[in-house]
Amino acid sequence: RKKIGVLTSGGDSSGMNAAVRAVARIALQRGCVPFAIHEGYEGLVEGGALIRRLGWDDVRGYLSLGGTVIGTARSARFRTREGRLLAAFNMIKNGIDALVVCGGDGSLTGADLLRSEWTGLVDELIETGRLVTSECQHLRTNLTIVGLVGSIDNDMSSTDITIGAYTSLHRICESLDSLTSTAMSHQRAFVVEVMGRHCGWLALMAAISVGADWVFLPERPPPLDSAKYGANWEDEMCERLSQNRKLGSRITLVIICEGAIDQNLNPIKPDYVKSVLDSRLGFDTRVTNLGHVQRGGAPCAYDRYLATVQGVEAVEAVLRSTPETPAPMIGMSQHRITAGPLMDAVKLTHEVAEAISKKDFKKAMDLRDPDFTR
Ligand code: F6P
């Protein structure tokens, strides 16, 4: 019987609980034994009460809960070899031979690293007398890893969407609707920073969904019309914003992805944009940072669905995995569940950041999903 550990790692995202629930229940249905690893990789390193066997009832009600009930952490200890040695020890002590990790690219890379080091870690545990061979013979060469992408940022390549992104988008839109009503009353401008790290998906989708006037994205630094404006995006933005007012708009809404940059890779900050709107356009401008409100609250229906179908697929991927096949990442492409090599997806994801750092913005846009760049 496969013993499957499930953990959530990195920044929480709504839908992670639904993923844990699906993994636990399908594992039980398929005759496996599910375990919750609490507090992300910290739970693996620490072991003891942080690794708990899951029954059917333990995940009751999980579908509609925000955050991650089993906890998450950005574990510094797991990043060290000694930490991963402890993780291997605790897994073997519990007989866990498969791990489903729900997190972002850093968390999934950590899982793959554990897998690649696995045989060496087990050998070391035996050689140093921490384990006896009989305890781990059947686990020695065979650690199964499956990745589920849980992140509000929707920044992972090889999947159209990540668990939690739509809930976060929904929360951002609700907040922007509230800002719009007060802005309307005063004919004000609002500059709003949204999360997403170096991925502009949340910012772009929110801008379209609420009808913002301008959006700053890391993948497409302004000015959009370099031929006309050179490096002077302030001119381009001001021209467009004043035009919208002339056409009848009572408000101005500017959205900034937190990782937004100009063409020289300098960060674009809300206070600076506010100062431009104040001084050059005379707008009565306020800055709002939505902060972690964007990451909280109950998952929307789509994230419950996505996390559930992907959680089911994660267990199926565990059951069909062999030591030879690379660790899979469960994704979604054109509304179909996919299971491609995890490290290929991570590599592609890093290529976007690299393209941005080299000012190859066209490549960065091309590497993002087609829907994003259109
Ligand atoms: O990756 C998810 C995310 O919410 C990013 O959008 C944001 O930059 C970061 O995590 C915030 O991290 P923390 O919760 O550690 O402040």
Boltz pocket constraint, residues with backbone or C-beta under 6 A from the ligand:
constraints:
  - pocket:
      binder: B
      contacts: [[A, 11], [A, 12], [A, 104], [A, 151], [A, 152], [A, 153], [A, 195], [A, 196], [A, 197], [A, 258], [A, 295]]
      max_distance: 6.0
